[in-house]
Amino acid sequence: MRQMKVDKLGIDLLTHDPVVILKDMDGSHYLPILIGPFEATAIALALEGAPVPRPLSHDLMRNILETLNANLEQVVIHDIRDSTFFAKLVVKTNGDLQEIDARPSDGIALALRVQAPIFVSDKIVLEEATAEKKPVNDTEMARFKKFLDDLKPSDFNR
């Protein structure tokens, strides 16, 4: 298992779908995961620490965990089948660990709200993640990085 963190939210240039980009802790591997627009908004709000007038789904999940004295110990993205990632929430209640099936995007959005670590299986990192390497075209890469840096949560509401 490799611990990763959310590096950026962006838009896939081919499909125009939202994508969350995870980065391992030493910055050597990146894992892009296509997500839905609602999950992208939830992740963006958590990254910005933006308050919401009423709890959204992931805020509700956090509130349920707190009310039940349960802790999200970690989110584990453990498998990929037919281009679909699979995750589980590892929740501790009364000293017992429970694993709950989840979509990676929901797990990430919840993990950000409760400051829980995100782990990705070595299998996925080795097969799906891209290693940091020198870009072939520095100008194009700089333009792409600027595009990602300039993205705002409101860009997902189009």
Summary of the structure (lengths in Angstrom):
residues: 158
radius of gyration: 16.1
end to end distance: 36.1
largest distance: 54.0
contacts: 443
relative contact order: 0.20
helix: 37%
strand: 36%
